[in-house]
Amino acid sequence: MERCIPTKEATPISRPISETSDLDQQPASGGHPSHGILLIGHGTRDQRGTDEFFELGDRLANYLAGQSIVQPCLLEFQSPTIDEGWRRLLDAGAERITVSPLLLFAAGHAKSDIPDAVEAVARRTQTLDRIAGYSRPISRQPHMIDLVRERLIESIESVSDGEAGNASIATAVVMVGRGSLDPCASSDMRLLTEVTVRGRLKQSHRSSIADLHAIDADGLRTTFYAMAQPRLPDTLDQIAASGRFGRVIVQPHLLFSGRLYDAIERQTKEVATKFSEIEFVISRYLGPDAKVAAAIAERIDSLQSENVGE
């Protein structure tokens, strides 16, 4: 059995993103960069998600302007492919290329599919020596934790504004991952749930979201859409049937919109029709947010720092 050892998350480097700032405002250094970033998305047949992926690619390119050439590409379903993206970086003059998989957790795509595809085109173009390395999935990078918390707090506050002075409604939080056959990816999703909801908030250093909104141990669940257990409909049925909660917040841990988000929304509404006395709230997905771009940039920076220290 493969052991799942939690990885140490990097401390943010000195490129802070304020709540109101945009990556377009990051300073650019002069000169033509010879370092390329191959940003690899999973790919989707849904055009909305594809457009959001390229929007994120633009954010990252603006953030790294003057330092690196950013080329977005997709593992499947859409163009440019990994082969096309690699060749575009070569044509743009990239002498070293860092491969940056846009993945929430490390599973089959990060461990085999993406390296195999990259090394295949590098062999065909006789440029294996230009692979500078593979940055880690963004998983629990600090900017990502901040963004997940933002989405959750946004949902909690949107339905609790009118409860001042009244007894708060007992609330359960269900975080939904895509699901993977890789047990380490599933474990990482569960750990993200705990860190997000039970970890101390930066602004208080004492309280967590669980403390501030009275979310008890039985009211915090991690579930999955596919390939891992438990599945979302079963989790929602179990929580609703317990009779302990008047509200259930479902937070899809997804980067972009598309069929998967729509399916999670549909499954949640199906359970809601069976338990009409309970309020079900579906959070927004993460989206092409500035914090996602910052998380990617810092994963790349961490990899470069490791290479320099070798």
URZI-V824859 format. One record per helix or strand of 3 or more residues. SS is the DSSP state (a for helix, b for strand). FROM is the first residue (numbers start at 1). LEN is the number of residues. If there is no record, write none. Layout:
ss;from;len
SS;FROM;LEN
SS;FROM;LEN
This chain:
ss;from;len
a;23;3
b;35;7
a;47;17
b;69;6
a;82;10
b;96;6
a;108;17
a;128;3
b;131;5
a;142;22
b;171;7
a;183;16
a;209;4
a;217;3
b;220;5
a;232;10
b;247;6
a;259;16
b;279;4
a;290;20
